[in-house]
Amino acid sequence: HFEKMLYDNAQLVSLYAEAYQFSKNPLYKDVVFETLEWVKREMTSPEGGFYSALDADSEGVEGKFYTYSKEELKHILGDDEELFSIYFNVTDQGNWHEEHTNVFLRKQDDETIAGMLGLSVPKLQEDIRKAKEKVFNHRSTRIRPGLDNKILAAWNGLMLKAYSDAYRVFPEAEFLNTALANARFILDNLMDDSGALIRSFKSSGSIGNTAFLDDYAFVIEAFISLYEVTFDEMWLSEAKKLSGYALENFYDQTSGLYYYTSAKDKQLIARKHEITDNVIPSSNSVMANNLYKLGHFQDDDDDIKRARQMLQNVFPQIKSYGSAYSNWANLLLNEVKGIYEIAITGPEAESKREELEKFYIPNKIILGGVSGTLSLLKDKLGDKTRIFVCQNRTCLLPVTEITEALKQIN
């Protein structure tokens, strides 16, 4: 299926960024950069919001915009077609057998293909880059799939987090600038005067009614992620405001979970809770993780207790159907293993943060900068750069180098 959804691509960017951080596989980096180039080119509105989807079909045919016959490639690429077809497994009959056409599929890495063909890896990559550019230019002359240009708060939260995750691992200024532009777009266009989120926006103006819990959950998560790459406490403050609004208008005191609909929304026969993770994590699992992080950032035991209660409520179901509770399991891991609170302060805080993010440490929050009001930063700010590794608000002696901090963590 060729439909391109914003929420799929957002989650894939975050996943591949983290996978690169863990493995340093250059293919994962390529996926992040190429996906975000596509988002910039085709899914970003002039105002800084992200569109929802591209249709699967054009001219009434599934995948027509993206698929090619071998003959078409020969016409476009000439002598370069053979290399391109080997690289992307293109056949005369078509590798998409039902439709007798080709989807560009990679099955081997560059080193293997270069070895098979007697080419150096740089030579192979440069030849493929040139061929891809020719095919891309040809594709631009085709009739394009339709664009769903709704801008949804929840899905924009996911893509904002994706850009923050990409910047965290690959400190490209463009990634951060795009994230900041989208965050400001959300504040300016997807929030009303009362501080409530608006679910959707089009260039003609906001079109949505009361936002749902997933809108709050994913935007809060994105603002937390944005703080961790900027150390600008404004984003934690905005996350906390939205969390407070969600608590007031979505929280169910009886179950200890959040309703999917707001108390201010039109009255339904029954308000339901979204609990199981699906193609995107459930709004309750995201909220639980948000509360857990906000509680640690802001020294708020109530938030942490609420997150733990939510986890306890669903814990019996996790082992019976793991894939439906994967995001809950992330919270469970943090609760069992504990999280590190890593404060980096002083004039070189940003460069030290970048250095730390070269290492895969999934169970951490990171805070700091040259100024700040968070309680964990008390007595830690100064004119010297220092790194504090803490757990449960208890910190080891400060160090000045990331290598020393890693020893404390390990």
C-alpha positions in Angstrom: 0.0 0.0 0.0 1.5 3.3 -1.1 -0.4 5.8 1.1 2.2 7.9 3.0 1.0 8.8 6.5 2.6 11.5 8.6 2.3 9.4 11.8 4.1 6.4 10.2 7.0 8.5 8.9 7.3 10.4 12.2 7.7 7.3 14.2 10.1 5.8 11.7 12.4 8.9 11.9 12.5 8.6 15.7 13.1 4.8 15.4 15.9 5.1 12.9 17.6 7.9 14.7 17.7 5.9 17.9 18.8 2.8 15.9 21.7 4.8 14.5 22.6 6.0 17.9 22.8 2.4 19.1 24.4 0.8 16.0 26.1 3.6 14.0 24.7 1.9 10.8 25.0 4.5 8.1 21.9 3.2 6.3 19.8 4.3 9.3 21.2 7.8 9.0 20.3 7.8 5.3 16.7 6.8 6.2 16.4 9.7 8.7 17.8 12.3 6.3 15.9 11.2 3.2 12.6 10.9 5.1 13.0 14.4 6.6 13.9 15.8 3.1 10.6 14.3 1.9 8.7 15.9 4.8 10.3 19.2 4.0 9.5 18.9 0.3 6.0 17.5 0.3 4.5 17.6 3.8 5.3 21.0 5.3 2.8 23.9 5.0 4.0 27.5 4.5 2.9 28.2 8.1 5.2 25.5 9.5 2.6 22.7 10.1 2.8 19.2 8.8 0.1 17.8 6.4 -1.5 14.5 7.2 -1.1 12.1 4.2 -0.4 11.5 0.5 -2.9 9.2 -1.3 -1.8 5.8 -2.5 -3.1 6.1 -6.0 -2.8 8.6 -8.9 -4.9 8.4 -12.1 -6.9 5.7 -10.3 -4.0 3.3 -10.1 -2.4 2.1 -6.9 1.3 3.1 -6.7 1.4 4.5 -10.2 3.4 7.5 -9.2 6.2 5.4 -7.6 6.5 2.3 -9.8 8.4 1.7 -13.0 8.9 -0.9 -15.7 12.3 -1.9 -16.8 11.7 -0.4 -20.2 10.8 2.9 -18.7 14.1 2.9 -16.7 16.1 2.1 -19.8 14.6 5.1 -21.5 15.4 7.3 -18.5 18.8 6.0 -17.6 20.3 4.5 -20.7 23.5 2.6 -20.0 23.0 3.3 -16.2 19.8 1.2 -16.1 21.5 -2.1 -15.6 23.3 -1.0 -12.4 20.2 0.7 -11.1 18.1 -2.4 -11.7 20.6 -4.7 -9.9 20.7 -2.3 -7.0 16.9 -2.0 -6.6 16.0 -5.6 -7.8 14.1 -4.4 -10.9 13.1 -7.2 -13.3 11.5 -7.5 -16.8 8.4 -9.2 -15.3 8.2 -6.8 -12.4 9.1 -7.5 -8.8 5.5 -6.5 -7.8 4.2 -9.6 -9.5 0.4 -8.9 -9.3 0.8 -5.6 -11.1 3.7 -6.5 -13.4 5.7 -3.4 -12.4 8.6 -2.6 -10.1 8.9 -1.2 -6.6 12.5 -0.1 -5.8 13.6 -2.6 -3.2 17.0 -3.0 -1.6 18.0 -6.5 -0.4 21.8 -6.2 0.0 24.0 -3.5 1.4 26.4 -1.4 -0.6 29.5 -3.3 0.3 28.0 -6.6 -1.0 26.7 -5.1 -4.3 30.0 -3.2 -4.9 31.9 -6.5 -4.3 29.7 -8.4 -6.7 30.2 -5.7 -9.4 33.9 -5.0 -8.9 33.2 -1.4 -7.9 34.4 0.7 -5.0 31.7 1.6 -2.5 32.1 5.3 -3.1 31.8 4.8 -6.9 28.7 2.7 -6.5 27.1 5.2 -4.2 27.8 8.1 -6.5 26.5 6.3 -9.6 23.3 5.3 -7.8 22.9 8.9 -6.5 23.1 10.2 -10.1 20.6 7.6 -11.3 18.2 8.2 -8.5 18.2 11.9 -9.3 17.3 11.2 -13.0 14.5 8.9 -11.9 13.3 11.5 -9.4 13.3 14.2 -12.0 11.3 12.0 -14.4 8.8 11.1 -11.6 8.1 14.8 -11.0 6.5 15.0 -14.5 3.9 12.4 -13.5 0.5 13.2 -12.1 0.9 13.4 -8.3 -1.1 11.6 -5.7 -3.6 13.7 -3.8 -2.6 15.5 -0.6 -4.6 15.4 2.6 -3.7 18.9 3.8 -5.3 18.8 7.2 -2.8 19.6 9.9 -3.6 17.5 13.0 -2.3 18.4 16.5 -1.5 14.8 17.5 0.3 13.9 14.3 2.2 17.2 14.3 3.3 16.3 17.8 4.7 13.0 16.5 6.6 14.8 13.7 7.9 17.5 16.0 9.3 14.8 18.3 10.8 13.1 15.2 12.7 16.3 14.3 13.8 16.7 17.9 15.0 13.1 17.9 16.8 13.6 14.6 18.5 16.7 15.9 19.4 14.9 19.2 21.4 12.3 17.3 22.4 14.2 14.2 22.9 17.9 15.3 21.8 19.5 12.0 20.7 23.1 12.6 17.9 22.7 10.0 16.3 19.9 12.0 16.2 22.1 15.1 15.0 25.1 13.2 12.1 23.1 11.7 11.2 21.7 15.1 11.1 25.2 16.6 9.0 26.5 13.7 6.5 23.7 14.1 6.3 24.2 17.9 5.6 27.8 17.4 3.0 26.9 14.8 1.2 24.7 17.3 1.2 27.5 19.9 -0.1 30.0 17.4 -2.6 28.0 15.4 -3.6 24.9 17.4 -4.3 26.4 20.8 -7.1 28.7 21.8 -7.1 31.5 24.3 -8.0 29.2 27.2 -4.9 27.1 26.7 -6.9 24.2 25.1 -5.6 22.5 22.0 -7.5 22.7 18.7 -7.5 19.3 16.9 -7.0 20.4 13.3 -6.0 23.3 11.1 -6.1 24.3 7.4 -4.6 27.3 5.8 -8.0 28.9 5.7 -8.0 28.7 9.6 -8.6 26.3 12.4 -11.3 23.8 11.5 -11.3 21.4 14.4 -13.4 21.2 17.5 -12.2 20.1 21.0 -9.0 18.1 20.8 -8.8 14.5 22.0 -6.4 13.0 24.5 -4.0 11.9 21.8 -3.6 15.5 20.7 -2.5 16.5 24.2 -0.4 13.4 24.8 1.7 13.7 21.6 2.1 17.5 21.8 3.2 17.2 25.5 5.7 14.5 24.5 7.1 16.6 21.7 7.5 19.7 23.9 9.4 17.6 26.5 11.7 16.3 23.7 12.2 19.8 22.5 13.4 20.9 25.9 15.9 18.1 26.0 17.6 19.5 22.9 17.4 23.2 23.7 17.4 23.5 27.5 14.7 26.2 27.0 12.4 25.7 30.0 9.6 27.4 28.0 8.9 24.0 26.4 8.7 22.2 29.7 6.3 25.0 30.9 4.1 24.6 27.9 4.1 20.8 28.4 3.1 21.2 32.1 0.3 23.6 31.2 -1.2 21.1 28.7 -0.7 18.3 31.2 -2.6 20.3 33.8 -5.4 21.0 31.3 -5.6 17.3 30.4 -5.8 16.4 34.1 -8.6 18.8 34.7 -10.7 17.8 31.6 -9.8 14.2 30.7 -8.8 12.4 34.0 -11.0 9.7 35.4 -10.7 9.6 39.2 -12.4 6.3 39.4 -10.1 4.3 37.0 -6.9 6.4 37.4 -6.7 6.7 33.6 -7.7 9.4 31.1 -10.8 9.5 29.0 -10.2 9.9 25.3 -12.7 12.8 25.1 -12.8 16.0 27.1 -15.3 16.8 29.7 -16.0 20.0 27.6 -16.8 18.0 24.5 -20.3 17.2 23.5 -21.8 14.6 25.8 -21.5 11.0 24.8 -23.4 8.0 26.0 -20.2 6.7 27.4 -16.7 8.2 27.6 -14.0 5.6 26.8 -10.4 5.1 27.6 -7.8 4.4 24.9 -5.4 1.9 26.5 -3.8 -0.5 24.0 -1.0 0.5 21.7 -1.7 0.1 18.0 -0.1 1.7 14.9 0.6 4.6 17.2 1.0 4.3 21.0 -2.2 4.7 23.0 -3.0 8.1 24.4 -2.9 6.8 27.9 0.5 5.1 27.6 1.9 8.3 26.2 0.4 10.4 29.0 1.8 8.0 31.6 5.3 8.3 30.1 4.8 12.1 29.9 3.8 12.3 33.6 6.8 10.2 34.6 9.2 12.5 32.8 7.6 15.7 33.9 7.6 14.5 37.5 11.3 13.8 37.3 12.1 17.1 35.5 10.0 19.3 37.8 10.3 17.3 41.1 6.5 16.6 41.1 5.8 13.5 43.1 2.1 13.7 42.2 2.8 13.3 38.5 5.1 10.3 39.2 2.5 8.7 41.4 -0.2 9.2 38.8 2.1 7.6 36.1 2.8 4.6 38.4 -0.9 4.1 39.1 -1.7 4.1 35.4 1.0 1.5 34.8 -0.2 -0.6 37.7 -3.7 -0.5 36.3 -2.6 -2.1 33.0 0.3 -4.2 34.3 -1.7 -7.5 34.4 -2.4 -7.3 30.7 1.1 -6.6 29.5 2.4 -10.2 29.6 -0.7 -11.6 27.9 -0.5 -9.4 24.8 2.9 -7.7 24.7 2.6 -6.0 21.4 -0.5 -4.1 22.5 1.3 -2.7 25.5 4.7 -1.9 24.1 4.8 1.7 25.1 3.5 0.8 28.5 6.5 -1.7 28.7 8.9 1.2 28.0 7.5 2.9 31.1 7.8 -0.4 33.0 11.5 -0.7 32.0 12.2 2.8 33.3 10.4 2.0 36.6 12.2 -1.3 37.1 15.7 -0.2 35.9 15.4 3.4 37.0 16.2 6.5 34.9 19.3 8.7 35.0 18.8 12.4 35.5 21.8 14.0 33.7 22.4 17.7 34.3 24.9 19.4 32.0 25.6 23.0 33.1 27.9 25.8 32.1 29.2 27.5 29.0 29.9 24.3 27.1 26.6 22.6 28.0 25.4 22.4 24.4 28.6 20.8 23.1 28.7 18.3 26.0 25.0 17.4 25.3 25.9 16.7 21.7 28.8 14.5 22.8 26.6 12.6 25.3 24.0 11.9 22.6 26.5 10.0 20.6 25.9 7.2 23.1 22.8 5.1 23.5 21.3 5.7 26.9 17.5 5.1 26.6 16.7 5.4 30.3 17.6 9.0 30.9 16.3 12.5 31.0 18.7 15.4 30.3 18.5 18.9 31.5 20.8 21.9 32.0 22.2 25.0 30.2 23.7 28.2 31.5 20.6 29.1 33.5 17.4 27.4 34.7 14.9 27.1 37.5 14.4 23.4 37.7 15.0 22.1 41.2 17.6 19.5 39.9 19.7 22.4 38.7 19.8 24.1 42.1 23.5 24.8 43.1 24.7 23.2 39.8 24.9 26.3 37.6 28.1 28.3 37.3 30.8 29.6 35.0 32.4 26.1 34.7 31.0 23.3 32.6 30.0 20.3 34.8 28.1 17.1 34.3 26.0 15.6 37.1 24.7 12.0 36.9 21.8 11.6 39.3 19.2 9.0 40.2 16.1 9.7 42.3 17.4 13.3 42.7 20.6 12.1 44.3 23.7 13.1 42.4 27.2 11.7 42.2 30.2 14.1 42.3 30.2 16.3 39.2 32.6 15.5 36.4 33.9 17.6 33.5 34.1 15.1 30.6 31.5 12.8 29.0 33.8 9.8 29.3 33.8 10.2 33.1 30.0 10.6 33.2 29.7 7.4 31.1 31.7 5.5 33.7 29.4 6.7 36.4 26.4 5.5 34.4 27.9 2.2 33.6 
